[in-house]
Amino acid sequence: MLHTSEAKEEIPNQSRRMFRAPGRVNLIGEHTDYNDGFVLPAAIGFSTWVTTSPRDDRIVSVFSENFSEQIEFDLDELGVQARGHWSDYVRGVAVTLERAGHRLRGADLRIRGEVPIGSGLSSSAALEVASAFALLTNSGLTVDSRHLAKLCQAAENEFVGIRCGIMDQFVSCHGQTGKALLLDCRSLEFKLLPLPEKARIAICNTMVKHSLGISEYNARRLECETAVRHFAQRRSDVRALRDVTETDLRLFGGDLPEVIFRRSRHVISENARVLAAGTALEQGDLLAFGDLMSHSHRSLRDDYEVSCKELDLMVELAQAVPGVYGARMTGGGFGGSTVNLIAAESVDEFKETVARGYEGATGLTPEIYICTATEGVREVNTDS
């Protein structure tokens, strides 16, 4: 049974350990990860922090500083289900780790999240990865970082019920300072690419999150699966939209319903854009990279239909500022944030112009973060 209270439980200083896992921003490659495709994210300097202390029983007690709420659950309780609560992410990773054969020790956890919730910066993956890493370390267990990412993805897919791909959890595990991560979501092979010092990543939080996001996200996955079945009847080696080429789309896409055709076109073209963006980043060609970001946003808006008026407005405002290489929505869509690649000397003008224009048009005050790429999950030394 899950017990919830507002009681605040302190963790003894002498036995506590601290862990952090970052959120992420996806520079390009949206809705490609669950299609076995390519993505280019970076871990960012907003993290979830988990402090842990071992217990002698099989109870996990979790206090959230953000929600001022404490919950408890028993690791021996079987058949539990999500309840639409923040604690689902913590309990989900515990259940998933146990089912994978990693017997956990009870723990007192204290959680503080810096990743803005609903911003499209993957607060859920940061919470999952930090909690899983803390629970494993607390139990004297270690797992390969790829396996850790897969387990956290499984927790969100199978326990929480959101059919996300592997990207968020993977970059939260594997991020590196000053690097973007070009990831093949099928093989999980990746390449770390340096982010030019003359550029900055700006994230603009629209401060809106439309309620249809989760249902529409899952609907997009079903639409992609419908497309895969169509193409697999014509090419036996097709296992995901990753395997479908632009030539296949021209030859075999005419029989698809118009909506499914457009969903397919986005994924196929987005995969090509990610690979081209990786090459542009390696060559330091920020103009080409920014142009690919702009094409990505238009595809997400028109073909995949996961943008919204606030995201579109934020992109339009950004593109009008001198020194902006590219702008696009990032994350699942239907609100959240945009990501922008801008010249370092343009940061102040960018923040002022975009904030003023967005607030004037919507009445909402956006949050604008200037970010650097950071390292993935780790234990943090603490003397207190």
C-alpha positions in Angstrom: 0.0 0.0 0.0 1.2 3.5 -0.8 1.0 5.9 2.1 1.0 9.7 1.6 1.5 12.4 4.1 2.8 16.0 4.4 5.3 14.9 7.1 8.9 15.9 6.6 11.4 13.2 7.3 15.1 14.3 7.7 17.8 11.9 6.5 20.6 11.2 9.0 23.8 13.1 8.1 26.1 10.2 8.8 24.6 7.8 6.3 23.3 10.0 3.5 24.5 10.1 0.0 23.5 12.5 -2.8 22.9 11.9 -6.5 21.9 14.1 -9.4 20.6 13.4 -12.9 20.1 16.2 -15.5 17.2 17.1 -17.7 17.8 17.5 -21.4 17.1 19.7 -24.4 16.8 18.1 -27.8 18.5 20.2 -30.4 16.9 18.3 -33.3 15.3 14.9 -33.8 11.7 15.1 -32.4 9.4 12.0 -32.3 12.1 9.9 -34.0 13.4 8.1 -30.9 10.4 5.7 -30.6 10.7 5.1 -34.4 14.2 3.7 -33.9 15.6 6.8 -35.4 18.3 9.5 -34.6 18.3 12.3 -32.1 20.7 15.0 -31.1 20.1 16.1 -27.5 22.3 17.6 -24.8 22.1 17.2 -21.0 21.5 20.5 -19.4 22.3 22.1 -16.1 18.9 21.6 -14.5 18.9 18.5 -12.4 16.9 16.3 -10.1 18.8 15.7 -6.8 18.1 12.6 -4.7 19.6 12.2 -1.2 19.4 8.7 0.2 20.0 6.8 3.4 19.7 3.0 3.8 17.0 1.3 5.9 17.0 -2.2 7.4 13.6 -3.1 6.0 12.1 -3.1 2.5 10.3 0.2 2.8 11.0 3.1 0.6 10.1 6.5 2.1 10.2 9.4 -0.3 9.9 13.1 0.5 9.5 15.6 -2.3 10.7 19.1 -1.5 8.9 20.4 -4.6 5.5 19.1 -3.5 6.1 19.1 0.3 4.7 15.6 0.4 6.0 12.3 1.7 5.0 8.8 0.4 6.0 5.3 1.5 5.8 2.0 -0.3 6.8 -1.6 0.3 9.2 -3.2 -2.2 7.6 -6.6 -1.4 4.1 -5.5 -2.5 3.3 -7.0 -5.8 0.8 -6.0 -8.5 0.9 -2.3 -7.8 -0.3 0.2 -10.4 0.3 3.9 -11.2 -2.1 6.4 -9.7 -1.3 9.5 -11.7 0.9 10.9 -8.9 4.5 12.3 -9.0 5.6 9.3 -7.0 4.7 6.9 -9.9 8.1 7.7 -11.4 10.0 6.7 -8.3 7.9 3.7 -7.6 7.9 2.7 -11.2 11.7 2.5 -11.3 11.8 0.6 -8.1 9.2 -2.0 -9.4 11.1 -2.2 -12.7 14.5 -2.8 -11.1 13.0 -5.5 -8.8 11.3 -7.2 -11.8 14.6 -7.2 -13.6 16.3 -9.1 -10.8 17.9 -6.2 -8.9 16.9 -6.8 -5.3 16.7 -3.4 -3.6 17.3 -2.4 0.0 14.8 -0.1 1.7 15.7 3.6 1.7 14.8 7.0 2.8 14.9 9.4 -0.2 14.7 13.1 -0.3 14.1 14.6 -3.8 14.5 18.1 -5.1 13.8 18.9 -8.8 15.2 21.8 -10.7 13.9 20.8 -14.1 10.8 22.9 -14.8 7.8 20.5 -14.9 5.8 20.6 -18.2 8.6 22.5 -19.9 9.6 19.8 -22.4 13.0 19.4 -20.7 12.3 15.9 -19.4 11.8 16.4 -15.7 10.4 12.8 -15.6 13.5 11.2 -17.0 15.8 13.1 -14.6 13.6 11.9 -11.7 13.7 8.3 -13.0 17.4 8.2 -13.6 18.4 9.9 -10.3 16.0 7.7 -8.3 17.1 4.5 -10.0 20.8 5.3 -9.6 20.3 6.2 -6.0 18.3 3.0 -5.2 20.8 0.8 -6.9 23.8 2.4 -5.2 22.0 2.3 -1.8 21.6 -1.4 -2.4 25.3 -2.0 -3.3 24.3 -2.7 -7.0 25.6 -1.3 -10.2 24.3 -1.6 -13.8 25.7 -0.6 -17.1 24.6 2.9 -18.0 22.8 1.7 -21.2 20.9 -0.9 -19.2 20.0 1.8 -16.6 18.6 4.0 -19.4 16.6 1.0 -20.7 15.2 0.2 -17.3 14.1 3.8 -16.7 12.4 3.9 -20.1 10.6 0.6 -19.3 9.4 2.2 -16.0 7.8 5.1 -17.9 6.4 2.9 -20.6 5.1 0.0 -18.5 4.4 1.5 -15.1 3.6 5.2 -15.7 2.0 4.4 -19.1 3.7 7.0 -21.3 5.2 5.4 -24.4 8.3 7.5 -24.6 11.4 6.5 -26.5 14.9 6.0 -25.1 16.3 9.5 -25.7 15.5 11.3 -22.5 16.8 8.6 -20.2 19.8 7.9 -22.3 21.2 11.4 -22.4 20.5 11.8 -18.7 22.8 8.8 -18.2 25.4 9.7 -20.8 25.6 13.4 -21.2 29.0 15.2 -21.1 30.0 18.8 -20.4 30.2 20.9 -23.6 28.9 18.1 -25.8 25.8 17.2 -27.7 25.0 13.5 -28.2 24.1 12.1 -31.6 22.3 8.9 -30.7 21.1 6.0 -32.9 18.0 4.9 -30.9 18.1 1.4 -32.4 21.7 0.4 -31.8 22.2 2.8 -28.9 25.5 3.8 -30.5 26.3 7.4 -30.0 28.8 10.1 -30.9 29.7 13.1 -28.7 29.9 16.3 -30.7 31.4 19.6 -29.4 29.1 22.6 -29.1 30.9 25.7 -30.4 32.0 28.2 -27.8 30.7 31.1 -29.9 27.1 29.8 -29.6 24.7 29.5 -26.8 21.6 27.3 -26.2 18.6 29.3 -25.2 15.5 27.6 -24.0 12.2 29.5 -23.9 9.5 28.1 -21.7 6.1 29.1 -23.1 4.6 28.5 -19.6 1.7 26.5 -21.2 1.1 22.8 -21.3 -2.0 21.7 -23.1 -3.8 18.8 -21.4 -4.1 16.7 -24.6 -0.4 16.2 -24.7 -0.1 12.6 -23.3 -3.1 11.2 -25.2 -1.9 12.8 -28.5 1.6 11.6 -27.9 0.4 8.0 -27.6 -1.8 8.5 -30.6 1.2 9.6 -32.7 2.9 6.3 -31.8 -0.1 4.3 -33.0 -0.1 6.3 -36.2 3.5 5.5 -36.8 2.9 1.8 -36.1 0.1 1.9 -38.7 2.5 3.3 -41.2 5.1 0.7 -40.4 2.6 -2.1 -41.1 1.8 -0.5 -44.4 5.5 -0.3 -45.5 6.4 -3.7 -44.1 3.9 -5.3 -46.6 5.9 -3.8 -49.4 9.4 -4.2 -48.0 9.9 -7.2 -45.7 12.9 -5.6 -43.9 10.9 -2.6 -42.5 10.7 -2.9 -38.7 10.2 0.8 -37.9 9.9 4.1 -39.8 13.6 4.4 -39.4 13.9 1.8 -42.2 11.6 3.7 -44.6 13.3 6.0 -47.1 12.0 9.1 -48.9 12.0 7.0 -52.1 9.8 4.4 -50.3 7.4 7.2 -49.3 7.1 8.4 -52.9 6.6 4.8 -54.2 4.4 3.3 -51.6 2.9 6.2 -49.6 0.2 7.1 -52.0 -2.1 4.4 -50.5 -1.8 5.8 -47.0 -4.5 7.9 -45.4 -3.4 11.5 -45.7 -2.7 11.9 -41.9 -0.6 8.8 -41.8 1.4 9.9 -44.8 2.2 13.2 -43.2 3.2 11.5 -39.9 5.5 9.3 -41.9 7.0 12.2 -43.9 7.9 14.0 -40.7 9.8 11.0 -39.2 11.6 10.1 -42.4 12.7 13.7 -43.1 13.5 14.4 -39.5 15.9 11.5 -39.4 17.7 12.9 -42.4 17.8 16.3 -40.8 19.4 14.9 -37.6 22.2 13.2 -39.6 22.8 16.4 -41.6 22.8 18.4 -38.3 25.5 16.2 -36.9 27.7 16.8 -39.9 27.1 20.5 -39.7 28.0 20.5 -36.0 31.2 18.6 -36.6 32.1 21.2 -39.3 31.1 24.1 -37.1 28.5 25.2 -39.7 26.0 26.9 -37.4 24.1 28.5 -40.3 23.4 25.1 -41.8 22.5 23.7 -38.4 20.1 26.5 -37.7 18.4 26.1 -41.1 17.8 22.4 -40.3 16.2 23.4 -36.9 13.8 25.7 -38.8 12.8 23.0 -41.2 12.3 20.7 -38.2 9.8 23.1 -36.6 7.8 23.5 -39.7 7.6 19.7 -40.1 6.5 19.3 -36.5 3.9 22.0 -36.9 2.5 20.9 -40.3 3.1 17.2 -40.7 3.2 15.9 -37.1 0.9 18.5 -35.7 2.3 18.6 -32.2 3.0 22.3 -32.0 0.6 25.0 -30.7 0.1 28.7 -31.2 2.4 29.6 -28.2 5.3 27.5 -29.5 4.8 28.9 -33.1 4.8 32.5 -31.7 8.0 31.9 -29.7 9.8 30.5 -32.8 8.7 33.4 -34.9 9.9 36.0 -32.3 13.2 34.2 -32.0 13.8 34.0 -35.8 13.5 37.8 -36.1 16.4 38.5 -33.6 19.8 39.1 -35.2 22.3 36.4 -34.2 19.8 33.6 -34.0 21.0 30.6 -36.0 17.9 28.5 -35.6 14.7 28.0 -33.4 12.3 25.1 -33.0 9.9 23.5 -30.5 11.5 20.9 -28.4 10.0 18.0 -26.5 6.7 16.2 -27.1 4.9 19.4 -28.0 1.5 20.9 -27.2 3.3 23.5 -25.1 6.5 23.4 -23.2 9.6 25.0 -24.6 11.5 26.0 -27.7 15.2 25.5 -28.2 17.3 28.2 -29.9 20.9 28.3 -31.1 22.2 31.8 -30.9 25.5 33.8 -31.1 26.9 34.4 -27.7 27.0 38.2 -28.2 23.2 38.2 -29.0 22.1 36.7 -25.7 20.9 39.9 -24.0 19.1 41.2 -27.0 17.5 37.8 -27.6 16.1 37.5 -24.0 14.8 41.1 -24.0 13.2 40.9 -27.4 11.6 37.5 -27.1 10.3 38.1 -23.6 8.8 41.4 -24.5 7.1 40.2 -27.7 5.8 37.0 -26.1 4.3 38.7 -23.0 2.8 41.4 -25.2 1.0 38.9 -27.4 -0.1 36.4 -24.8 0.0 38.1 -21.4 2.3 35.4 -20.1 5.8 36.0 -18.8 8.1 33.4 -20.3 11.1 31.8 -18.6 14.2 32.0 -20.7 17.2 29.9 -19.8 20.7 30.1 -21.2 22.1 26.6 -20.9 25.3 24.7 -21.2 25.7 21.0 -21.8 26.5 19.1 -18.7 27.4 15.6 -17.6 25.0 12.7 -16.9 24.0 11.0 -13.7 26.5 10.8 -10.9 27.0 10.8 -7.2 27.7 14.2 -5.6 30.2 14.6 -2.8 28.7 16.2 0.2 30.2 17.0 3.6 26.9 18.1 5.2 
